[in-house]
């Protein structure tokens, strides 16, 4: 049972890391201002 628990935790950690890597693309994010409706590109330069 402990072996199954370790494998499931390992798979969960690997899945979360791959999801983070897939989400950090370099394409600009399209943002729309809720008050005036102006649309612009936002480039996130985070850590």
Phi and psi restraints in degrees (value plus and minus 20) as a CYANA .aco file:
   2 UNK   PHI     -86.3   -46.3
   2 UNK   PSI     -54.7   -14.7
   3 UNK   PHI     -85.5   -45.5
   3 UNK   PSI     -60.6   -20.6
   4 UNK   PHI     -84.3   -44.3
   4 UNK   PSI     -60.3   -20.3
   5 UNK   PHI     -84.6   -44.6
   5 UNK   PSI     -63.0   -23.0
   6 UNK   PHI     -82.9   -42.9
   6 UNK   PSI     -63.3   -23.3
   7 UNK   PHI     -84.8   -44.8
   7 UNK   PSI     -60.1   -20.1
   8 UNK   PHI     -87.3   -47.3
   8 UNK   PSI     -58.3   -18.3
   9 UNK   PHI     -86.6   -46.6
   9 UNK   PSI     -61.3   -21.3
  10 UNK   PHI     -82.6   -42.6
  10 UNK   PSI     -64.1   -24.1
  11 UNK   PHI     -85.2   -45.2
  11 UNK   PSI     -58.2   -18.2
  12 UNK   PHI     -84.0   -44.0
  12 UNK   PSI     -62.6   -22.6
  13 UNK   PHI     -85.4   -45.4
  13 UNK   PSI     -64.1   -24.1
  14 UNK   PHI     -83.9   -43.9
  14 UNK   PSI     -60.1   -20.1
  15 UNK   PHI     -84.1   -44.1
  15 UNK   PSI     -62.2   -22.2
  16 UNK   PHI     -87.5   -47.5
  16 UNK   PSI     -56.6   -16.6
  17 UNK   PHI     -87.1   -47.1
  17 UNK   PSI     -60.8   -20.8
  18 UNK   PHI     -89.1   -49.1
  18 UNK   PSI     -51.4   -11.4
  19 UNK   PHI     -87.9   -47.9
  19 UNK   PSI     -57.2   -17.2
  20 UNK   PHI     -87.8   -47.8
  20 UNK   PSI     -60.0   -20.0
  21 UNK   PHI     -86.5   -46.5
  21 UNK   PSI     -59.4   -19.4
  22 UNK   PHI     -88.7   -48.7
  22 UNK   PSI     -47.2    -7.2
  23 UNK   PHI    -103.2   -63.2
  23 UNK   PSI     -33.2     6.8
  24 UNK   PHI    -119.1   -79.1
  24 UNK   PSI      44.1    84.1
  25 UNK   PHI    -108.6   -68.6
  25 UNK   PSI     147.9   187.9
  26 UNK   PHI    -116.5   -76.5
  26 UNK   PSI     -12.5    27.5
  27 UNK   PHI     -92.8   -52.8
  27 UNK   PSI     120.6   160.6
  28 UNK   PHI     -88.7   -48.7
  28 UNK   PSI     128.7   168.7
  29 UNK   PHI    -112.5   -72.5
  29 UNK   PSI     112.1   152.1
  30 UNK   PHI    -105.1   -65.1
  30 UNK   PSI     102.9   142.9
  31 UNK   PHI    -142.3  -102.3
  31 UNK   PSI     119.7   159.7
  32 UNK   PHI    -140.5  -100.5
  32 UNK   PSI     109.5   149.5
  33 UNK   PHI     -90.8   -50.8
  33 UNK   PSI     106.3   146.3
  34 UNK   PHI     -89.7   -49.7
  34 UNK   PSI     -45.6    -5.6
  35 UNK   PHI    -107.3   -67.3
  35 UNK   PSI     -62.2   -22.2
  36 UNK   PHI    -128.1   -88.1
  36 UNK   PSI     -36.5     3.5
  37 UNK   PHI      65.6   105.6
  37 UNK   PSI     -14.9    25.1
  38 UNK   PHI     -89.7   -49.7
  38 UNK   PSI     112.6   152.6
  39 UNK   PHI    -127.5   -87.5
  39 UNK   PSI     118.3   158.3
  40 UNK   PHI    -169.6  -129.6
  40 UNK   PSI     143.0   183.0
  41 UNK   PHI    -111.5   -71.5
  41 UNK   PSI     120.5   160.5
  42 UNK   PHI    -143.6  -103.6
  42 UNK   PSI     100.6   140.6
  43 UNK   PHI    -119.0   -79.0
  43 UNK   PSI      93.0   133.0
  44 UNK   PHI    -103.4   -63.4
  44 UNK   PSI     101.2   141.2
  45 UNK   PHI    -134.4   -94.4
  45 UNK   PSI      32.9    72.9
  46 UNK   PHI    -102.7   -62.7
  46 UNK   PSI    -196.1  -156.1
